[in-house]
Amino acid sequence: MGMFDCVHVPVKCPYCGWVTRDGQTKDFDRLLNHFKIGDDVSQWINEGYIDCIYDCRSPSCRAKAEARDIKRQGCRSGFGMLFDVFIEVKRGKVTRNYQITKLWDGDTNDQEIDTTKIC
């Protein structure tokens, strides 16, 4: 996976409803920096979205991911259920608005989501 930065914006898991508090992005410098709601990211993005991957590790998502991974590869991966999220940036600041863009169920059923609406 390599280096990344963390974005701390709470997002509701589309699989189970658990609130996952942070995701990872490669849209910035990839120096393990941490960004939260209200932080200035204008040197990278002034208006638009931060492309993130979130990993839900609720008990139900961990159980689902473990069963999937054991079936697929014979062992656990250590990940929960993964999903992609766009975090909105307005006037160079990280906002709490987001849109889930893809569900990674690990099978051939990975789902692209309509990204025309932001939560």
The first five atom37 places (N, CA, C, CB, O) and aatype in JSON, in Angstrom:
{
  "aatype": [12, 7, 12, 13, 3, 4, 19, 8, 19, 14, 19, 11, 4, 14, 18, 4, 7, 17, 19, 16, 1, 3, 7, 5, 16, 11, 3, 13, 3, 1, 10, 10, 2, 8, 13, 11, 9, 7, 3, 3, 19, 15, 5, 17, 9, 2, 6, 7, 18, 9, 3, 4, 9, 18, 3, 4, 1, 15, 14, 15, 4, 1, 0, 11, 0, 6, 0, 1, 3, 9, 11, 1, 5, 7, 4, 1, 15, 7, 13, 7, 12, 10, 13, 3, 19, 13, 9, 6, 19, 11, 1, 7, 11, 19, 16, 1, 2, 18, 5, 9, 16, 11, 10, 17, 3, 7, 3, 16, 2, 3, 5, 6, 9, 3, 16, 16, 11, 9, 4],
  "atom_mask": [
    [1, 1, 1, 1, 1],
    [1, 1, 1, 0, 1],
    [1, 1, 1, 1, 1],
    [1, 1, 1, 1, 1],
    [1, 1, 1, 1, 1],
    [1, 1, 1, 1, 1],
    [1, 1, 1, 1, 1],
    [1, 1, 1, 1, 1],
    [1, 1, 1, 1, 1],
    [1, 1, 1, 1, 1],
    [1, 1, 1, 1, 1],
    [1, 1, 1, 1, 1],
    [1, 1, 1, 1, 1],
    [1, 1, 1, 1, 1],
    [1, 1, 1, 1, 1],
    [1, 1, 1, 1, 1],
    [1, 1, 1, 0, 1],
    [1, 1, 1, 1, 1],
    [1, 1, 1, 1, 1],
    [1, 1, 1, 1, 1],
    [1, 1, 1, 1, 1],
    [1, 1, 1, 1, 1],
    [1, 1, 1, 0, 1],
    [1, 1, 1, 1, 1],
    [1, 1, 1, 1, 1],
    [1, 1, 1, 1, 1],
    [1, 1, 1, 1, 1],
    [1, 1, 1, 1, 1],
    [1, 1, 1, 1, 1],
    [1, 1, 1, 1, 1],
    [1, 1, 1, 1, 1],
    [1, 1, 1, 1, 1],
    [1, 1, 1, 1, 1],
    [1, 1, 1, 1, 1],
    [1, 1, 1, 1, 1],
    [1, 1, 1, 1, 1],
    [1, 1, 1, 1, 1],
    [1, 1, 1, 0, 1],
    [1, 1, 1, 1, 1],
    [1, 1, 1, 1, 1],
    [1, 1, 1, 1, 1],
    [1, 1, 1, 1, 1],
    [1, 1, 1, 1, 1],
    [1, 1, 1, 1, 1],
    [1, 1, 1, 1, 1],
    [1, 1, 1, 1, 1],
    [1, 1, 1, 1, 1],
    [1, 1, 1, 0, 1],
    [1, 1, 1, 1, 1],
    [1, 1, 1, 1, 1],
    [1, 1, 1, 1, 1],
    [1, 1, 1, 1, 1],
    [1, 1, 1, 1, 1],
    [1, 1, 1, 1, 1],
    [1, 1, 1, 1, 1],
    [1, 1, 1, 1, 1],
    [1, 1, 1, 1, 1],
    [1, 1, 1, 1, 1],
    [1, 1, 1, 1, 1],
    [1, 1, 1, 1, 1],
    [1, 1, 1, 1, 1],
    [1, 1, 1, 1, 1],
    [1, 1, 1, 1, 1],
    [1, 1, 1, 1, 1],
    [1, 1, 1, 1, 1],
    [1, 1, 1, 1, 1],
    [1, 1, 1, 1, 1],
    [1, 1, 1, 1, 1],
    [1, 1, 1, 1, 1],
    [1, 1, 1, 1, 1],
    [1, 1, 1, 1, 1],
    [1, 1, 1, 1, 1],
    [1, 1, 1, 1, 1],
    [1, 1, 1, 0, 1],
    [1, 1, 1, 1, 1],
    [1, 1, 1, 1, 1],
    [1, 1, 1, 1, 1],
    [1, 1, 1, 0, 1],
    [1, 1, 1, 1, 1],
    [1, 1, 1, 0, 1],
    [1, 1, 1, 1, 1],
    [1, 1, 1, 1, 1],
    [1, 1, 1, 1, 1],
    [1, 1, 1, 1, 1],
    [1, 1, 1, 1, 1],
    [1, 1, 1, 1, 1],
    [1, 1, 1, 1, 1],
    [1, 1, 1, 1, 1],
    [1, 1, 1, 1, 1],
    [1, 1, 1, 1, 1],
    [1, 1, 1, 1, 1],
    [1, 1, 1, 0, 1],
    [1, 1, 1, 1, 1],
    [1, 1, 1, 1, 1],
    [1, 1, 1, 1, 1],
    [1, 1, 1, 1, 1],
    [1, 1, 1, 1, 1],
    [1, 1, 1, 1, 1],
    [1, 1, 1, 1, 1],
    [1, 1, 1, 1, 1],
    [1, 1, 1, 1, 1],
    [1, 1, 1, 1, 1],
    [1, 1, 1, 1, 1],
    [1, 1, 1, 1, 1],
    [1, 1, 1, 1, 1],
    [1, 1, 1, 0, 1],
    [1, 1, 1, 1, 1],
    [1, 1, 1, 1, 1],
    [1, 1, 1, 1, 1],
    [1, 1, 1, 1, 1],
    [1, 1, 1, 1, 1],
    [1, 1, 1, 1, 1],
    [1, 1, 1, 1, 1],
    [1, 1, 1, 1, 1],
    [1, 1, 1, 1, 1],
    [1, 1, 1, 1, 1],
    [1, 1, 1, 1, 1],
    [1, 1, 1, 1, 1],
    [1, 1, 1, 1, 1]
  ],
  "atom_positions": [
    [[0.82, -1.19, 0.0], [0.0, 0.0, 0.0], [0.86, 1.25, 0.0], [-0.93, 0.0, 1.2], [0.5, 2.23, -0.65]],
    [[1.97, 1.26, 0.7], [2.84, 2.42, 0.69], [2.4, 3.49, 1.67], [0.0, 0.0, 0.0], [1.54, 3.26, 2.51]],
    [[3.0, 4.67, 1.54], [2.73, 5.78, 2.44], [1.42, 6.46, 2.05], [3.88, 6.8, 2.41], [0.95, 6.35, 0.92]],
    [[0.83, 7.14, 3.02], [-0.46, 7.8, 2.84], [-0.59, 8.88, 3.91], [-1.65, 6.78, 2.91], [0.26, 9.0, 4.79]],
    [[-1.66, 9.66, 3.84], [-2.04, 10.6, 4.89], [-3.4, 10.17, 5.42], [-2.07, 12.07, 4.36], [-4.13, 9.47, 4.73]],
    [[-3.74, 10.58, 6.65], [-5.03, 10.24, 7.26], [-5.97, 11.44, 7.22], [-4.83, 9.76, 8.71], [-5.55, 12.59, 7.41]],
    [[-7.23, 11.16, 6.98], [-8.27, 12.18, 7.01], [-9.27, 11.77, 8.08], [-8.97, 12.35, 5.6], [-9.86, 10.69, 8.01]],
    [[-9.46, 12.62, 9.07], [-10.33, 12.32, 10.21], [-11.68, 13.02, 10.02], [-9.67, 12.75, 11.55], [-11.91, 14.11, 10.54]],
    [[-12.55, 12.36, 9.26], [-13.92, 12.83, 9.04], [-14.82, 11.61, 9.29], [-14.12, 13.43, 7.57], [-14.69, 10.61, 8.59]],
    [[-15.73, 11.69, 10.26], [-16.6, 10.55, 10.53], [-17.5, 10.23, 9.33], [-17.46, 10.82, 11.77], [-18.12, 11.12, 8.75]],
    [[-17.55, 8.94, 8.98], [-18.36, 8.47, 7.86], [-19.13, 7.24, 8.33], [-17.47, 8.14, 6.6], [-18.57, 6.35, 8.98]],
    [[-20.4, 7.18, 7.99], [-21.24, 6.04, 8.36], [-20.96, 4.89, 7.4], [-22.74, 6.42, 8.34], [-21.07, 5.05, 6.18]],
    [[-20.62, 3.73, 7.93], [-20.3, 2.55, 7.12], [-21.54, 2.11, 6.33], [-19.79, 1.39, 8.02], [-22.61, 1.93, 6.91]],
    [[-21.4, 1.93, 5.03], [-22.54, 1.52, 4.22], [-22.92, 0.05, 4.41], [-22.24, 1.77, 2.76], [-23.99, -0.38, 3.98]],
    [[-22.06, -0.72, 5.04], [-22.33, -2.14, 5.28], [-23.13, -2.36, 6.56], [-21.03, -2.93, 5.34], [-24.05, -3.18, 6.6]],
    [[-22.76, -1.63, 7.64], [-23.35, -1.93, 8.95], [-23.89, -0.71, 9.69], [-22.32, -2.6, 9.8], [-24.61, -0.87, 10.68]],
    [[-23.57, 0.51, 9.25], [-24.05, 1.71, 9.92], [-23.13, 2.25, 11.01], [0.0, 0.0, 0.0], [-23.38, 3.33, 11.56]],
    [[-22.08, 1.52, 11.33], [-21.08, 1.96, 12.33], [-20.42, 3.25, 11.83], [-20.0, 0.84, 12.59], [-20.22, 3.39, 10.62]],
    [[-20.09, 4.17, 12.71], [-19.38, 5.39, 12.3], [-17.88, 5.12, 12.33], [-19.75, 6.61, 13.23], [-17.3, 4.87, 13.39]],
    [[-17.27, 5.17, 11.16], [-15.83, 4.98, 11.0], [-15.21, 6.37, 11.01], [-15.48, 4.18, 9.68], [-15.62, 7.23, 10.23]],
    [[-14.25, 6.6, 11.86], [-13.77, 7.97, 12.12], [-12.66, 8.48, 11.22], [-13.31, 8.05, 13.51], [-12.44, 9.69, 11.17]],
    [[-11.96, 7.6, 10.51], [-10.89, 8.12, 9.66], [-10.62, 7.2, 8.48], [-9.61, 8.3, 10.49], [-10.91, 6.0, 8.5]],
    [[-10.04, 7.82, 7.45], [-9.67, 7.1, 6.24], [-8.27, 7.48, 5.81], [0.0, 0.0, 0.0], [-7.61, 8.31, 6.44]],
    [[-7.83, 6.86, 4.73], [-6.49, 7.13, 4.2], [-6.61, 7.72, 2.8], [-5.64, 5.83, 4.17], [-7.53, 7.4, 2.05]],
    [[-5.65, 8.59, 2.47], [-5.63, 9.2, 1.14], [-4.2, 9.3, 0.63], [-6.29, 10.59, 1.17], [-3.24, 9.35, 1.41]],
    [[-4.08, 9.33, -0.68], [-2.79, 9.59, -1.33], [-2.86, 10.89, -2.13], [-2.4, 8.41, -2.26], [-2.02, 11.13, -3.0]],
    [[-3.87, 11.72, -1.83], [-4.04, 12.99, -2.55], [-3.09, 14.08, -2.08], [-5.46, 13.47, -2.38], [-2.97, 15.11, -2.75]],
    [[-2.4, 13.89, -0.97], [-1.5, 14.91, -0.43], [-0.05, 14.43, -0.56], [-1.85, 15.22, 1.04], [0.31, 13.8, -1.55]],
    [[0.79, 14.73, 0.45], [2.21, 14.43, 0.36], [2.6, 13.01, 0.76], [2.95, 15.37, 1.21], [3.75, 12.62, 0.57]],
    [[1.68, 12.23, 1.3], [1.94, 10.84, 1.71], [3.04, 10.75, 2.76], [2.32, 10.0, 0.49], [3.96, 9.93, 2.66]],
    [[2.94, 11.62, 3.77], [3.94, 11.67, 4.83], [3.35, 11.32, 6.2], [4.58, 13.06, 4.88], [3.88, 11.73, 7.23]],
    [[2.24, 10.57, 6.2], [1.54, 10.19, 7.42], [1.02, 11.4, 8.19], [2.46, 9.37, 8.31], [0.92, 11.36, 9.42]],
    [[0.69, 12.47, 7.47], [0.07, 13.64, 8.09], [-1.38, 13.32, 8.41], [0.16, 14.87, 7.16], [-1.97, 12.38, 7.87]],
    [[-1.96, 14.11, 9.32], [-3.35, 13.94, 9.73], [-4.12, 15.22, 9.45], [-3.45, 13.55, 11.23], [-3.67, 16.31, 9.8]],
    [[-5.28, 15.08, 8.82], [-6.14, 16.21, 8.49], [-7.51, 15.98, 9.08], [-6.22, 16.44, 6.96], [-8.01, 14.85, 9.06]],
    [[-8.13, 17.05, 9.6], [-9.46, 16.96, 10.19], [-10.36, 18.05, 9.62], [-9.38, 17.06, 11.74], [-9.91, 18.92, 8.87]],
    [[-11.63, 17.99, 9.99], [-12.59, 18.99, 9.53], [-12.08, 20.38, 9.89], [-14.0, 18.73, 10.17], [-11.69, 20.65, 11.02]],
    [[-12.1, 21.27, 8.9], [-11.65, 22.65, 9.1], [-10.2, 22.9, 8.75], [0.0, 0.0, 0.0], [-9.8, 24.06, 8.64]],
    [[-9.4, 21.87, 8.57], [-7.99, 22.05, 8.23], [-7.83, 22.63, 6.82], [-7.24, 20.72, 8.34], [-8.61, 22.33, 5.92]],
    [[-6.81, 23.44, 6.66], [-6.5, 24.06, 5.37], [-5.71, 23.07, 4.51], [-5.69, 25.38, 5.57], [-4.62, 22.64, 4.87]],
    [[-6.28, 22.73, 3.37], [-5.6, 21.84, 2.41], [-5.46, 22.53, 1.05], [-6.38, 20.5, 2.25], [-5.31, 21.87, 0.02]],
    [[-5.51, 23.86, 1.07], [-5.54, 24.63, -0.18], [-4.27, 24.49, -1.02], [-5.76, 26.09, 0.13], [-4.3, 24.76, -2.22]],
    [[-3.16, 24.07, -0.42], [-1.97, 23.89, -1.25], [-2.13, 22.68, -2.18], [-0.72, 23.71, -0.37], [-1.38, 22.55, -3.15]],
    [[-3.09, 21.8, -1.89], [-3.36, 20.65, -2.75], [-4.7, 20.78, -3.47], [-3.34, 19.35, -1.93], [-4.8, 20.53, -4.67]],
    [[-5.74, 21.17, -2.71], [-7.1, 21.24, -3.25], [-7.77, 22.48, -2.7], [-7.93, 19.95, -2.89], [-7.79, 22.7, -1.49]],
    [[-8.33, 23.31, -3.59], [-9.07, 24.48, -3.13], [-10.57, 24.2, -3.13], [-8.76, 25.69, -4.01], [-11.26, 24.52, -2.16]],
    [[-11.08, 23.63, -4.2], [-12.48, 23.23, -4.32], [-12.5, 21.84, -4.92], [-13.31, 24.25, -5.2], [-11.83, 21.6, -5.93]],
    [[-13.23, 20.94, -4.34], [-13.31, 19.59, -4.89], [-13.42, 18.55, -3.79], [0.0, 0.0, 0.0], [-14.13, 18.75, -2.8]],
    [[-12.69, 17.44, -3.97], [-12.84, 16.31, -3.07], [-11.5, 15.65, -2.77], [-13.79, 15.3, -3.67], [-10.59, 15.63, -3.6]],
    [[-11.4, 15.1, -1.57], [-10.28, 14.25, -1.18], [-10.75, 12.82, -1.4], [-9.82, 14.5, 0.32], [-11.78, 12.41, -0.86]],
    [[-10.01, 12.06, -2.17], [-10.35, 10.67, -2.46], [-9.74, 9.79, -1.36], [-9.84, 10.23, -3.88], [-8.51, 9.72, -1.23]],
    [[-10.58, 9.13, -0.57], [-10.13, 8.35, 0.58], [-10.62, 6.91, 0.5], [-10.61, 8.99, 1.89], [-11.58, 6.6, -0.2]],
    [[-9.93, 6.03, 1.22], [-10.42, 4.68, 1.45], [-10.62, 4.53, 2.96], [-9.43, 3.6, 0.88], [-9.73, 4.85, 3.75]],
    [[-11.8, 4.03, 3.33], [-12.15, 3.8, 4.73], [-12.21, 2.29, 4.97], [-13.51, 4.47, 5.09], [-12.51, 1.52, 4.07]],
    [[-11.91, 1.9, 6.2], [-11.86, 0.49, 6.6], [-12.71, 0.34, 7.86], [-10.38, 0.02, 6.85], [-12.26, 0.69, 8.95]],
    [[-13.93, -0.2, 7.72], [-14.8, -0.39, 8.88], [-14.38, -1.64, 9.62], [-16.28, -0.47, 8.46], [-14.31, -2.73, 9.05]],
    [[-14.11, -1.47, 10.92], [-13.69, -2.6, 11.75], [-14.68, -2.87, 12.87], [-12.3, -2.33, 12.34], [-14.31, -3.31, 13.96]],
    [[-15.95, -2.59, 12.59], [-17.0, -2.96, 13.55], [-16.99, -4.48, 13.69], [-18.42, -2.43, 13.09], [-16.47, -5.16, 12.82]],
    [[-17.54, -5.01, 14.77], [-17.57, -6.48, 14.91], [-18.22, -7.18, 13.71], [-18.32, -6.85, 16.17], [-17.71, -8.2, 13.25]],
    [[-19.31, -6.65, 13.2], [-19.98, -7.33, 12.07], [-19.16, -7.22, 10.78], [-21.38, -6.74, 11.84], [-19.11, -8.18, 10.0]],
    [[-18.52, -6.09, 10.54], [-17.7, -5.94, 9.32], [-16.42, -6.77, 9.41], [-17.35, -4.46, 9.09], [-15.97, -7.32, 8.41]],
    [[-15.84, -6.85, 10.61], [-14.65, -7.7, 10.77], [-14.99, -9.16, 10.52], [-14.04, -7.54, 12.17], [-14.23, -9.87, 9.86]],
    [[-16.14, -9.61, 11.05], [-16.54, -11.01, 10.85], [-16.8, -11.3, 9.37], [-17.81, -11.32, 11.68], [-16.4, -12.34, 8.86]],
    [[-17.47, -10.37, 8.69], [-17.75, -10.55, 7.26], [-16.46, -10.58, 6.45], [-18.67, -9.43, 6.74], [-16.29, -11.42, 5.56]],
    [[-15.53, -9.67, 6.77], [-14.25, -9.6, 6.04], [-13.41, -10.84, 6.31], [-13.47, -8.34, 6.44], [-12.78, -11.37, 5.39]],
    [[-13.38, -11.32, 7.55], [-12.6, -12.51, 7.86], [-13.13, -13.73, 7.11], [-12.62, -12.78, 9.38], [-12.36, -14.52, 6.57]],
    [[-14.45, -13.89, 7.09], [-15.04, -15.03, 6.37], [-14.71, -14.94, 4.89], [-16.58, -15.06, 6.58], [-14.38, -15.95, 4.27]],
    [[-14.81, -13.75, 4.32], [-14.49, -13.54, 2.91], [-13.03, -13.87, 2.62], [-14.8, -12.1, 2.49], [-12.72, -14.57, 1.66]],
    [[-12.13, -13.35, 3.47], [-10.69, -13.54, 3.24], [-10.26, -14.99, 3.41], [-9.89, -12.66, 4.18], [-9.44, -15.49, 2.63]],
    [[-10.8, -15.66, 4.42], [-10.46, -17.07, 4.62], [-10.93, -17.9, 3.43], [-11.08, -17.6, 5.94], [-10.22, -18.79, 2.97]],
    [[-12.13, -17.6, 2.95], [-12.65, -18.32, 1.77], [-11.8, -18.04, 0.53], [-14.12, -17.93, 1.51], [-11.52, -18.95, -0.25]],
    [[-11.4, -16.8, 0.36], [-10.69, -16.39, -0.85], [-9.2, -16.74, -0.82], [-10.84, -14.91, -1.05], [-8.65, -17.19, -1.83]],
    [[-8.55, -16.54, 0.33], [-7.09, -16.69, 0.36], [-6.58, -17.62, 1.46], [-6.45, -15.35, 0.53], [-5.37, -17.83, 1.59]],
    [[-7.49, -18.18, 2.24], [-7.08, -19.15, 3.24], [-6.61, -18.57, 4.55], [0.0, 0.0, 0.0], [-6.22, -19.31, 5.46]],
    [[-6.61, -17.24, 4.69], [-6.2, -16.61, 5.94], [-6.84, -15.23, 6.06], [-4.65, -16.5, 6.02], [-7.39, -14.7, 5.09]],
    [[-6.76, -14.67, 7.25], [-7.29, -13.31, 7.48], [-6.36, -12.27, 6.88], [-7.49, -13.05, 8.99], [-5.15, -12.47, 6.82]],
    [[-6.93, -11.16, 6.44], [-6.11, -10.07, 5.91], [-5.8, -9.01, 6.97], [-6.8, -9.41, 4.73], [-4.83, -8.27, 6.85]],
    [[-6.63, -8.94, 8.01], [-6.47, -7.89, 9.01], [-7.3, -6.66, 8.71], [0.0, 0.0, 0.0], [-7.39, -5.75, 9.54]],
    [[-7.91, -6.62, 7.53], [-8.77, -5.5, 7.17], [-10.21, -5.81, 7.52], [-8.64, -5.17, 5.68], [-10.6, -6.97, 7.64]],
    [[-11.01, -4.76, 7.67], [-12.45, -4.9, 7.78], [-13.04, -4.77, 6.38], [0.0, 0.0, 0.0], [-12.41, -5.13, 5.39]],
    [[-14.25, -4.24, 6.32], [-14.89, -4.01, 5.03], [-14.45, -2.63, 4.53], [-16.46, -4.1, 5.15], [-14.54, -1.64, 5.25]],
    [[-13.98, -2.58, 3.29], [-13.43, -1.36, 2.71], [-14.44, -0.65, 1.83], [-12.17, -1.67, 1.91], [-15.28, -1.28, 1.19]],
    [[-14.34, 0.69, 1.81], [-15.16, 1.48, 0.89], [-14.47, 2.81, 0.6], [-16.57, 1.73, 1.48], [-13.76, 3.35, 1.44]],
    [[-14.7, 3.32, -0.62], [-14.11, 4.58, -1.05], [-15.06, 5.73, -0.74], [-13.77, 4.55, -2.56], [-16.28, 5.59, -0.83]],
    [[-14.47, 6.88, -0.37], [-15.24, 8.05, 0.01], [-14.6, 9.3, -0.59], [-15.34, 8.17, 1.55], [-13.38, 9.43, -0.58]],
    [[-15.41, 10.2, -1.12], [-14.96, 11.54, -1.47], [-15.33, 12.44, -0.29], [-15.62, 12.05, -2.82], [-16.5, 12.51, 0.1]],
    [[-14.34, 13.14, 0.28], [-14.56, 14.14, 1.32], [-14.52, 15.51, 0.64], [-13.48, 14.04, 2.49], [-13.56, 15.83, -0.05]],
    [[-15.55, 16.29, 0.84], [-15.65, 17.58, 0.16], [-14.67, 18.61, 0.75], [-17.07, 18.11, 0.25], [-14.48, 18.69, 1.96]],
    [[-14.07, 19.39, -0.15], [-13.21, 20.52, 0.23], [-13.84, 21.78, -0.34], [-11.73, 20.33, -0.3], [-14.13, 21.85, -1.54]],
    [[-14.07, 22.78, 0.52], [-14.63, 24.07, 0.09], [-13.72, 25.19, 0.57], [-16.08, 24.28, 0.63], [-13.32, 25.22, 1.73]],
    [[-13.39, 26.08, -0.33], [-12.52, 27.22, -0.01], [-11.25, 26.76, 0.7], [-13.26, 28.23, 0.86], [-10.76, 27.42, 1.61]],
    [[-10.72, 25.61, 0.25], [-9.46, 25.1, 0.78], [-9.54, 24.41, 2.12], [0.0, 0.0, 0.0], [-8.51, 24.04, 2.68]],
    [[-10.75, 24.22, 2.66], [-10.92, 23.61, 3.98], [-11.63, 22.26, 3.87], [-11.72, 24.55, 4.91], [-12.54, 22.09, 3.06]],
    [[-11.2, 21.31, 4.69], [-11.84, 20.0, 4.78], [-13.22, 20.2, 5.42], [-10.97, 18.98, 5.6], [-13.33, 20.85, 6.46]],
    [[-14.26, 19.64, 4.8], [-15.61, 19.74, 5.37], [-16.04, 18.38, 5.91], [-16.62, 20.24, 4.31], [-15.33, 17.38, 5.76]],
    [[-17.2, 18.35, 6.56], [-17.75, 17.1, 7.07], [-18.6, 16.4, 6.01], [-18.59, 17.36, 8.31], [-19.1, 15.3, 6.26]],
    [[-18.77, 17.0, 4.84], [-19.59, 16.43, 3.78], [-18.83, 15.35, 3.02], [-20.06, 17.53, 2.81], [-17.64, 15.49, 2.74]],
    [[-19.54, 14.27, 2.71], [-18.89, 13.16, 2.02], [-19.86, 12.43, 1.11], [-18.28, 12.19, 3.03], [-21.08, 12.58, 1.22]],
    [[-19.29, 11.65, 0.22], [-20.07, 10.76, -0.64], [-19.33, 9.44, -0.73], [-20.29, 11.38, -2.05], [-18.15, 9.41, -1.08]],
    [[-20.01, 8.34, -0.43], [-19.43, 7.01, -0.61], [-19.46, 6.7, -2.1], [-20.19, 5.92, 0.21], [-20.51, 6.81, -2.73]],
    [[-18.32, 6.32, -2.67], [-18.22, 6.16, -4.12], [-18.05, 4.72, -4.58], [-17.08, 6.96, -4.62], [-18.35, 4.4, -5.73]],
    [[-17.55, 3.84, -3.69], [-17.37, 2.45, -4.11], [-17.35, 1.54, -2.89], [-16.08, 2.28, -4.93], [-16.77, 1.88, -1.86]],
    [[-18.0, 0.39, -3.02], [-17.96, -0.64, -1.98], [-17.02, -1.73, -2.44], [-19.38, -1.21, -1.68], [-17.15, -2.25, -3.55]],
    [[-16.07, -2.08, -1.59], [-15.1, -3.12, -1.91], [-15.46, -4.37, -1.14], [-13.64, -2.67, -1.57], [-14.98, -4.58, -0.02]],
    [[-16.31, -5.2, -1.71], [-16.69, -6.41, -0.98], [-15.69, -7.53, -1.2], [-18.07, -6.86, -1.41], [-15.81, -8.59, -0.58]],
    [[-14.7, -7.31, -2.05], [-13.64, -8.29, -2.24], [-13.95, -9.36, -3.25], [0.0, 0.0, 0.0], [-13.1, -10.2, -3.55]],
    [[-15.14, -9.35, -3.77], [-15.53, -10.31, -4.79], [-15.61, -9.59, -6.12], [-16.89, -11.0, -4.44], [-15.15, -8.45, -6.25]],
    [[-16.18, -10.23, -7.09], [-16.37, -9.57, -8.38], [-17.55, -8.62, -8.35], [-16.56, -10.61, -9.49], [-17.89, -8.01, -9.36]],
    [[-18.19, -8.5, -7.18], [-19.38, -7.66, -7.05], [-19.07, -6.26, -6.55], [-20.36, -8.32, -6.12], [-19.98, -5.55, -6.12]],
    [[-17.8, -5.83, -6.58], [-17.47, -4.47, -6.13], [-18.41, -3.5, -6.84], [-15.97, -4.11, -6.42], [-18.62, -3.59, -8.05]],
    [[-18.98, -2.57, -6.06], [-20.03, -1.71, -6.6], [-19.58, -0.26, -6.73], [-21.26, -1.78, -5.72], [-19.13, 0.35, -5.76]],
    [[-19.71, 0.28, -7.93], [-19.54, 1.72, -8.12], [-20.84, 2.37, -7.65], [-19.2, 2.09, -9.63], [-21.92, 1.82, -7.86]],
    [[-20.75, 3.53, -7.02], [-21.91, 4.23, -6.47], [-22.08, 5.55, -7.22], [-21.77, 4.48, -4.93], [-21.09, 6.14, -7.66]],
    [[-23.32, 6.0, -7.37], [-23.6, 7.29, -7.99], [-23.0, 8.41, -7.12], [-25.14, 7.5, -8.17], [-23.35, 8.54, -5.95]],
    [[-22.11, 9.18, -7.69], [-21.41, 10.22, -6.92], [-21.98, 11.61, -7.16], [-19.94, 10.22, -7.26], [-21.3, 12.6, -6.88]],
    [[-23.19, 11.71, -7.65], [-23.76, 13.03, -7.94], [-24.28, 13.73, -6.7], [-24.87, 12.91, -8.94], [-24.52, 14.94, -6.75]],
    [[-24.47, 13.01, -5.57], [-24.96, 13.61, -4.36], [-23.91, 13.54, -3.27], [-26.24, 12.94, -3.92], [-23.21, 12.53, -3.13]],
    [[-23.81, 14.59, -2.49], [-22.89, 14.65, -1.34], [-23.73, 14.68, -0.07], [-21.94, 15.9, -1.42], [-24.71, 15.43, 0.0]],
    [[-23.36, 13.89, 0.93], [-24.08, 13.86, 2.21], [-23.79, 15.13, 2.99], [-23.69, 12.62, 3.03], [-24.3, 15.29, 4.1]]
  ]
}
